[in-house]
Amino acid sequence: MTLLHVGTANFDQPRDRYKTRLHFVELELRSPLPAPKRLQKLRSEVGEDFVLAAIAPTTLFGDEDSPLRDAAHTRAEVDRLQNAVKALAPDVLVFRTPKALRPGTAALERWITLCRDRLCKMARVVVWEPTGVWEREAALEVTADIENLIVCADPLHDDVSGESHVYARLRGLGVDSRYNDGKLEDIAEKLAECEEAWVVFATPTAFKEATRLDAIAQGQITPAYSSADDEDGDDEDDEDGDDEDGDDEDGDDEDDEDEDEDDEDDEDDEDDEDEEDDS
């Protein structure tokens, strides 16, 4: 059975509420990096059992048009990142490379060397998320001999069969603008043969989708709709599910609005009666 970690890109809910439903989150580290003491405090607050992934700051790559060309800058950035990683102790470290790091370039060679020599020793699992012209198959080929480095995937569109570890990012783009129950079940099935997988939802409704996938994967709920079913039905299920969890603030707002409308109607009726009496 897959050890599945489901979460969102950064905490999109109050941290205490988030932790009652999910045990994994992806955090983006930005330059200047937080002080190690602050990162240690964050780790202690979420707890040792809570799974963290950290995205390295893009400043590590230096000039976007010629990534990693300045060796001194790269060493200094890697040293700073290493100190931050020691303090935060993430389970996964993610690197999102700039578009100029393309196949067949000197920048790619510098990247592969850096991964092998330093970056892949910083965390138990290191993830490469290439941007630009990359096909995932090509990225897998150039990193095949680097231990504990995996290439970010979208299980709905990438073939992850045979991969023991998968890091998935779901952006909700194009045909996947909404992840209904059928798509969530498809994701769970595609990851079922993995040893361990991390799924990050980076969508406007990330928390709902993440908690739903987590429940489906654990067998706590049976998907109500197939991928061909009407997506509007999922919204109804999500709203009902939130009410059951006590998240009924939106519903209270709607009731308050209805009461306000009734009060306005009563006031209008009284005004009409006053006008008739005056006439």
Backbone torsions as a table, in degrees:
resi	resn	phi	psi	omega
1	MET	NA	137.4	-177.3
2	THR	-69.2	135.2	169.5
3	LEU	-83.7	102.8	-171.1
4	LEU	-107.1	128.6	176.4
5	HIS	-114.5	120.5	-177.6
6	VAL	-119.9	133.0	179.7
7	GLY	-161.7	-165.5	-178.2
8	THR	-122.5	168.1	174.5
9	ALA	-80.2	106.3	-173.5
10	ASN	67.9	162.9	178.9
11	PHE	-73.4	112.6	177.7
12	ASP	-101.3	14.2	173.4
13	GLN	-137.5	161.5	171.8
14	PRO	-52.2	138.5	-170.6
15	ARG	-56.4	-42.7	-178.4
16	ASP	-63.2	-42.0	179.1
17	ARG	-67.7	-40.8	-179.9
18	TYR	-57.1	-45.5	-175.4
19	LYS	-68.1	-19.8	177.1
20	THR	-75.3	-17.9	-176.3
21	ARG	-114.9	-31.0	-175.1
22	LEU	-132.8	152.9	-177.6
23	HIS	-119.8	17.0	-177.1
24	PHE	-146.3	140.2	174.2
25	VAL	-147.3	151.2	175.3
26	GLU	-106.4	125.5	-179.6
27	LEU	-111.8	141.9	178.4
28	GLU	-100.4	119.8	176.7
29	LEU	-87.9	129.0	-178.8
30	ARG	-120.2	153.0	178.9
31	SER	-85.6	138.5	-1.5
32	PRO	-72.5	140.3	-177.3
33	LEU	-64.5	144.1	176.6
34	PRO	-59.6	155.1	178.1
35	ALA	-63.2	145.9	179.8
36	PRO	-52.9	-38.0	-179.7
37	LYS	-62.3	-38.1	178.6
38	ARG	-66.6	-40.2	178.6
39	LEU	-68.7	-37.7	175.8
40	GLN	-63.1	-39.3	178.5
41	LYS	-63.5	-42.5	178.7
42	LEU	-61.5	-44.7	179.3
43	ARG	-61.2	-42.5	-179.7
44	SER	-68.1	-32.9	-179.4
45	GLU	-69.9	-39.5	-179.4
46	VAL	-81.4	-22.3	177.9
47	GLY	97.2	152.8	-177.1
48	GLU	-67.8	-28.2	-178.1
49	ASP	-80.7	-13.7	179.8
50	PHE	-77.0	132.9	-175.3
51	VAL	-89.2	126.9	179.7
52	LEU	-117.7	139.3	166.7
53	ALA	-119.5	142.6	-179.0
54	ALA	-125.9	131.4	175.2
55	ILE	-91.6	124.5	-179.6
56	ALA	-67.2	147.1	179.3
57	PRO	-66.2	144.6	-178.1
58	THR	-70.3	-14.9	178.6
59	THR	-62.7	-18.3	178.8
60	LEU	-57.6	-31.5	-173.1
61	PHE	-85.5	-7.7	177.5
62	GLY	69.3	-132.6	-178.6
63	ASP	-62.0	121.2	-178.3
64	GLU	-63.0	-29.3	-179.2
65	ASP	-81.7	-19.0	177.9
66	SER	-142.9	72.9	-173.0
67	PRO	-60.1	139.1	172.9
68	LEU	64.7	18.0	-177.2
69	ARG	-74.7	-34.4	-179.2
70	ASP	-86.2	100.5	-174.5
71	ALA	-62.4	-39.5	-179.3
72	ALA	-65.5	-42.5	177.5
73	HIS	-62.7	-42.5	-179.0
74	THR	-62.3	-44.9	179.4
75	ARG	-60.7	-43.6	-178.8
76	ALA	-64.9	-42.0	-180.0
77	GLU	-66.3	-40.9	179.0
78	VAL	-65.6	-39.9	177.7
79	ASP	-61.1	-44.4	179.3
80	ARG	-63.9	-42.0	179.2
81	LEU	-63.8	-40.3	-179.7
82	GLN	-61.3	-39.5	177.6
83	ASN	-64.4	-40.1	179.4
84	ALA	-66.7	-40.6	-179.0
85	VAL	-66.3	-39.2	177.6
86	LYS	-60.8	-37.8	-178.4
87	ALA	-75.1	-42.2	-176.1
88	LEU	-82.0	-30.5	-179.2
89	ALA	53.4	56.7	176.6
90	PRO	-72.8	150.2	176.3
91	ASP	-75.6	-28.9	-177.1
92	VAL	-132.9	138.8	176.0
93	LEU	-119.0	125.2	-173.9
94	VAL	-110.7	134.4	175.9
95	PHE	-119.8	120.0	177.2
96	ARG	-104.9	108.7	-172.5
97	THR	-86.1	151.7	-179.6
98	PRO	-71.9	163.1	-175.9
99	LYS	-62.4	-28.7	-178.1
100	ALA	-70.5	-12.8	176.0
101	LEU	-84.5	87.2	-172.2
102	ARG	-108.8	164.6	176.3
103	PRO	-58.2	138.8	174.7
104	GLY	79.3	7.7	-178.0
105	THR	-99.6	162.6	175.3
106	ALA	-65.0	-31.1	178.3
107	ALA	-61.7	-37.5	178.4
108	LEU	-65.0	-41.7	178.9
109	GLU	-62.7	-41.3	178.0
110	ARG	-64.0	-38.2	-180.0
111	TRP	-65.4	-45.6	180.0
112	ILE	-62.5	-42.7	178.9
113	THR	-63.2	-43.6	-179.7
114	LEU	-64.3	-40.7	177.9
115	CYS	-61.0	-47.4	-175.8
116	ARG	-67.5	-39.8	-173.2
117	ASP	-82.7	-35.2	-172.4
118	ARG	-133.8	-51.1	-167.9
119	LEU	-63.1	-40.1	-175.8
120	CYS	-76.3	0.0	175.8
121	LYS	-99.3	-1.6	-174.7
122	MET	-84.7	-26.3	-176.0
123	ALA	-145.6	163.3	-179.8
124	ARG	-60.7	-38.9	178.3
125	VAL	-131.9	133.2	177.5
126	VAL	-119.5	134.5	-175.4
127	VAL	-116.6	134.4	173.4
128	TRP	-106.1	124.0	175.5
129	GLU	-115.9	89.9	-178.9
130	PRO	-72.2	149.4	175.0
131	THR	-121.2	168.1	178.8
132	GLY	90.4	-134.2	-168.7
133	VAL	-84.0	2.0	-172.3
134	TRP	-66.6	136.0	162.8
135	GLU	-95.5	141.6	-174.9
136	ARG	-60.7	-36.2	-179.4
137	GLU	-60.8	-39.1	179.7
138	ALA	-67.6	-39.5	178.2
139	ALA	-64.7	-38.4	177.9
140	LEU	-63.8	-38.0	-178.7
141	GLU	-64.6	-44.5	-174.7
142	VAL	-76.8	-12.5	179.9
143	THR	-114.2	10.5	-173.0
144	ALA	-59.4	-30.6	-175.0
145	ASP	-98.0	10.5	-179.8
146	ILE	-100.8	116.4	-176.5
147	GLU	-67.4	139.7	177.4
148	ASN	60.9	17.0	172.6
149	LEU	-103.5	124.2	178.4
150	ILE	-122.7	157.1	-177.6
151	VAL	-102.5	130.8	-178.7
152	CYS	-56.7	145.7	-174.7
153	ALA	-138.0	164.9	167.4
154	ASP	-122.0	104.3	-173.2
155	PRO	-59.1	-22.7	179.0
156	LEU	-75.2	-18.1	-176.1
157	HIS	-128.2	-16.3	179.3
158	ASP	-108.4	144.4	177.2
159	ASP	-82.2	110.7	-179.7
160	VAL	-109.7	10.3	180.0
161	SER	-62.6	138.3	179.6
162	GLY	84.8	-4.5	179.4
163	GLU	-92.4	128.8	-176.7
164	SER	-77.0	-30.6	179.9
165	HIS	-128.7	131.5	-177.8
166	VAL	-132.6	131.5	173.0
167	TYR	-114.0	116.2	-172.7
168	ALA	-113.4	135.5	172.8
169	ARG	-118.2	125.4	-178.7
170	LEU	-113.7	109.5	-172.1
171	ARG	-95.0	-14.1	-179.5
172	GLY	70.3	41.8	-178.0
173	LEU	-103.7	152.6	175.1
174	GLY	58.2	-126.5	-178.1
175	VAL	-67.1	-14.7	-180.0
176	ASP	-101.5	29.3	-178.6
177	SER	-60.2	-24.4	176.3
178	ARG	-138.4	134.3	-179.5
179	TYR	-99.9	96.7	178.6
180	ASN	-79.1	178.7	-176.7
181	ASP	-58.2	-38.1	-179.3
182	GLY	-62.6	-43.5	179.3
183	LYS	-68.3	-37.9	178.3
184	LEU	-64.3	-40.0	177.1
185	GLU	-65.4	-39.1	177.2
186	ASP	-60.3	-42.2	178.9
187	ILE	-61.3	-46.7	-179.8
188	ALA	-60.2	-40.5	-179.3
189	GLU	-68.0	-40.2	-179.0
190	LYS	-67.9	-23.6	179.6
191	LEU	-98.3	0.3	-173.0
192	ALA	-64.6	-26.1	-178.0
193	GLU	-91.9	-3.9	-179.7
194	CYS	-75.1	154.9	172.7
195	GLU	-75.5	-41.9	179.8
196	GLU	-152.0	140.9	-179.1
197	ALA	-144.8	147.5	176.3
198	TRP	-121.7	131.0	-179.4
199	VAL	-123.2	121.7	-179.5
200	VAL	-113.0	121.7	173.9
201	PHE	-93.4	123.4	177.7
202	ALA	-120.8	65.1	-174.9
203	THR	-132.0	166.3	178.0
204	PRO	-62.4	-25.9	-179.5
205	THR	-114.7	39.2	-171.9
206	ALA	-59.6	-43.2	-175.0
207	PHE	-64.4	-43.2	178.3
208	LYS	-63.0	-44.1	-178.4
209	GLU	-67.6	-39.3	-179.6
210	ALA	-66.1	-46.1	-179.6
211	THR	-66.5	-33.3	179.2
212	ARG	-68.4	-46.5	178.8
213	LEU	-62.5	-41.5	179.9
214	ASP	-60.6	-41.8	179.4
215	ALA	-67.9	-39.7	178.1
216	ILE	-63.9	-45.2	-177.8
217	ALA	-64.3	-32.5	-179.9
218	GLN	-87.8	0.4	178.9
219	GLY	74.1	16.9	-179.7
220	GLN	-76.5	-26.9	176.4
221	ILE	-136.1	153.6	175.2
222	THR	-102.4	124.8	-179.0
223	PRO	-52.6	131.5	-176.0
224	ALA	-86.4	-16.2	-175.2
225	TYR	-135.7	145.9	173.1
226	SER	-85.9	172.9	-178.3
227	SER	-63.5	-19.7	-179.4
228	ALA	-90.6	-5.9	-176.9
229	ASP	-75.4	167.1	-178.4
230	ASP	-68.4	130.1	-175.8
231	GLU	-72.6	-23.7	-179.6
232	ASP	-61.6	-29.2	179.4
233	GLY	-63.7	-30.8	179.4
234	ASP	-65.8	-38.0	179.8
235	ASP	-62.4	-38.9	178.8
236	GLU	-64.3	-42.2	179.0
237	ASP	-63.0	-42.8	-178.3
238	ASP	-63.3	-42.1	-179.5
239	GLU	-64.6	-42.5	178.8
240	ASP	-63.0	-41.3	-178.8
241	GLY	-63.0	-38.8	179.4
242	ASP	-66.9	-36.6	178.8
243	ASP	-63.1	-39.3	-179.6
244	GLU	-64.6	-30.8	-179.2
245	ASP	-82.6	-1.9	179.4
246	GLY	95.0	2.7	-179.3
247	ASP	-89.6	67.4	-173.3
248	ASP	-109.6	25.3	-177.9
249	GLU	-64.2	-38.3	179.7
250	ASP	-62.9	-40.5	179.3
251	GLY	-63.4	-38.1	177.9
252	ASP	-63.3	-39.0	179.1
253	ASP	-61.6	-41.1	-179.8
254	GLU	-64.2	-40.4	178.4
255	ASP	-63.2	-41.1	179.8
256	ASP	-62.6	-39.4	179.2
257	GLU	-63.9	-39.9	179.0
258	ASP	-62.8	-41.1	-179.7
259	GLU	-65.4	-39.2	178.3
260	ASP	-62.1	-40.6	179.8
261	GLU	-64.1	-39.3	178.5
262	ASP	-63.5	-40.8	179.4
263	ASP	-62.7	-41.0	179.4
264	GLU	-63.7	-39.7	178.5
265	ASP	-62.4	-41.9	179.6
266	ASP	-62.7	-40.9	179.3
267	GLU	-63.9	-39.7	178.6
268	ASP	-62.8	-41.0	179.5
269	ASP	-62.5	-42.0	179.9
270	GLU	-64.3	-40.0	178.9
271	ASP	-62.4	-39.8	179.5
272	ASP	-63.5	-40.6	-179.6
273	GLU	-65.5	-40.1	179.5
274	ASP	-62.4	-40.4	179.3
275	GLU	-64.2	-38.3	179.4
276	GLU	-67.1	-39.5	179.2
277	ASP	-64.1	-39.5	180.0
278	ASP	-63.7	-36.3	-178.0
279	SER	-72.4	NA	NA
